[in-house]
Amino acid sequence: MPKLKDPVTIDDYQVQSRSAIISPLYSTTVGDIKYVTIAIAEEAGEIAGKIKKLIRDHNGQLDDEIKAGLVKEIGDVQWYLARLCD
């Protein structure tokens, strides 16, 4: 995805993040609403899994690698949420 301008407002993100849509099948149909809703749940589950492993395997100690993984998954949730808002 292209770098967004700083600081990014929610409105800026909503518009600018559309440039990262790579599927020619993307539109705002009911099928897409279902798809992005499922994708949000999946990505949120990945966040929960990383937090579980953080607690279980790392005694709750957040390091740079774990933090980077969480940031990526949170970004994925944010992107799919923006698509749902479309």
C-alpha positions as a printed NumPy array, in Angstrom:
array([[  0.   ,   0.   ,   0.   ],
       [  1.309,   3.47 ,  -0.762],
       [  2.512,   5.495,   2.205],
       [ -0.274,   7.605,   3.616],
       [  0.323,  11.244,   4.506],
       [  0.988,  12.047,   8.174],
       [ -1.07 ,  12.508,  10.242],
       [ -3.826,  10.428,   8.725],
       [ -7.384,  11.169,   9.729],
       [-10.011,   8.451,   9.607],
       [-11.457,  10.105,   6.494],
       [ -8.012,  10.227,   4.847],
       [ -7.447,   6.554,   5.631],
       [-10.861,   5.604,   4.259],
       [-10.119,   7.229,   0.91 ],
       [ -6.388,   6.528,   0.588],
       [ -6.58 ,   2.874,   1.639],
       [ -8.837,   2.116,  -1.33 ],
       [ -5.744,   2.248,  -3.528],
       [ -4.632,  -1.036,  -1.922],
       [ -7.604,  -2.968,  -3.335],
       [ -5.995,  -5.506,  -5.654],
       [ -8.951,  -7.731,  -6.454],
       [-10.8  ,  -6.854,  -9.669],
       [-13.805,  -8.528,  -8.065],
       [-14.052,  -5.946,  -5.262],
       [-17.224,  -3.913,  -5.119],
       [-19.715,  -3.026,  -2.424],
       [-22.085,  -5.918,  -2.975],
       [-23.689,  -7.958,  -0.214],
       [-21.195, -10.72 ,  -1.018],
       [-18.333,  -8.346,  -0.311],
       [-19.952,  -7.243,   2.947],
       [-20.06 , -10.866,   4.039],
       [-16.485, -11.449,   2.875],
       [-14.995,  -8.454,   4.684],
       [-16.974,  -9.242,   7.843],
       [-15.535, -12.753,   7.872],
       [-12.08 , -11.333,   7.142],
       [-12.358,  -8.945,  10.115],
       [-13.248, -11.872,  12.386],
       [-10.348, -13.917,  11.004],
       [ -7.816, -11.124,  11.488],
       [ -9.14 , -10.383,  14.985],
       [ -8.694, -14.067,  15.765],
       [ -5.072, -13.809,  14.648],
       [ -4.602, -10.913,  17.083],
       [ -6.157, -12.973,  19.869],
       [ -3.875, -15.896,  19.008],
       [ -0.796, -13.686,  19.202],
       [ -1.915, -12.312,  22.57 ],
       [ -2.545, -15.863,  23.835],
       [  0.967, -16.899,  22.796],
       [  2.378, -13.704,  24.315],
       [  0.854, -14.694,  27.654],
       [  1.622, -18.413,  27.378],
       [  5.08 , -18.376,  25.829],
       [  6.54 , -15.006,  26.763],
       [  5.119, -14.362,  30.242],
       [  3.289, -11.34 ,  28.846],
       [  6.537,  -9.628,  27.829],
       [  6.042,  -7.749,  24.575],
       [  9.141,  -7.666,  22.361],
       [  9.707,  -5.965,  19.002],
       [  8.914,  -9.087,  16.96 ],
       [  5.614,  -9.721,  18.728],
       [  4.725,  -6.039,  18.559],
       [  5.412,  -5.968,  14.797],
       [  3.151,  -9.001,  14.309],
       [  0.376,  -7.369,  16.296],
       [  0.727,  -4.098,  14.378],
       [  0.409,  -5.989,  11.082],
       [ -2.732,  -7.828,  12.169],
       [ -4.273,  -4.663,  13.623],
       [ -3.581,  -2.945,  10.292],
       [ -5.335,  -5.787,   8.49 ],
       [ -8.403,  -5.381,  10.728],
       [ -8.34 ,  -1.632,  10.129],
       [ -8.181,  -2.115,   6.346],
       [-11.061,  -4.604,   6.255],
       [-13.1  ,  -2.369,   8.56 ],
       [-12.551,   0.525,   6.153],
       [-13.789,  -1.687,   3.307],
       [-16.853,  -2.649,   5.351],
       [-17.551,   1.051,   5.881],
       [-17.486,   1.53 ,   2.094]])
